[in-house]
Amino acid sequence: MAVTEAAKRAHKKYEKEKIDRVVMRVPKGKRELLHTYALEHGESLNAFLNRAVNEAIQRKPPTHESKVQ
């Protein structure tokens, strides 16, 4: 089934309003290692990285107030 132009616009609008992008650079080969690890644990690479960051923040919260939750 083809994606409609309306669906494409809705997706683009959602991402613009709700999603921040963060670029992560890693040494050659490490991306594949991270991806494999995530898949072996039933997660996407994005879900794994988000969980890892959230767990690190829970262990050692920022020392300043943040407006973002």
C-alpha positions as CSV (number, residue, x, y, z in Angstrom):
1,M,0.0,0.0,0.0
2,A,1.4,3.4,-1.0
3,V,1.8,6.1,1.6
4,T,-0.4,9.1,0.7
5,E,0.8,12.6,0.5
6,A,-1.4,13.5,3.5
7,A,0.2,10.8,5.6
8,K,3.7,12.1,4.6
9,R,2.7,15.6,5.6
10,A,1.3,14.4,8.9
11,H,4.4,12.5,9.7
12,K,6.7,15.4,8.8
13,K,4.6,17.7,10.9
14,Y,4.7,15.3,13.9
15,E,8.5,15.0,13.7
16,K,8.9,18.7,13.4
17,E,6.7,19.4,16.5
18,K,7.6,16.4,18.7
19,I,11.0,15.0,17.8
20,D,14.5,16.3,18.4
21,R,17.3,14.7,16.4
22,V,20.7,14.0,17.9
23,V,23.6,12.8,15.8
24,M,25.9,10.3,17.4
25,R,29.3,9.7,15.9
26,V,31.1,6.4,16.7
27,P,34.2,4.7,15.4
28,K,33.8,2.6,12.3
29,G,32.3,-0.8,13.1
30,K,30.8,0.3,16.5
31,R,27.4,1.2,14.9
32,E,27.0,-2.5,13.8
33,L,28.0,-3.7,17.3
34,L,25.4,-1.4,18.9
35,H,22.8,-2.4,16.4
36,T,23.5,-6.1,16.9
37,Y,23.4,-5.8,20.7
38,A,20.0,-3.9,20.5
39,L,18.5,-6.5,18.2
40,E,19.7,-9.4,20.4
41,H,17.9,-7.7,23.3
42,G,14.7,-7.1,21.3
43,E,15.1,-3.4,20.8
44,S,15.7,-1.1,17.9
45,L,19.0,0.8,17.9
46,N,17.1,4.0,18.7
47,A,15.2,2.4,21.6
48,F,18.4,0.9,23.0
49,L,20.2,4.3,22.9
50,N,17.3,6.1,24.4
51,R,17.1,3.5,27.2
52,A,20.8,3.7,27.9
53,V,20.7,7.5,28.1
54,N,17.7,7.4,30.4
55,E,19.3,4.8,32.7
56,A,22.5,6.9,32.9
57,I,20.5,10.0,33.8
58,Q,18.6,8.1,36.5
59,R,21.9,6.9,38.0
60,K,23.4,10.4,38.0
61,P,20.8,13.1,37.5
62,P,21.9,16.5,36.0
63,T,22.9,19.1,38.6
64,H,20.9,21.8,37.0
65,E,17.2,22.3,36.5
66,S,15.9,21.3,33.1
67,K,12.7,22.3,31.4
68,V,12.6,19.1,29.3
69,Q,11.3,15.9,30.9
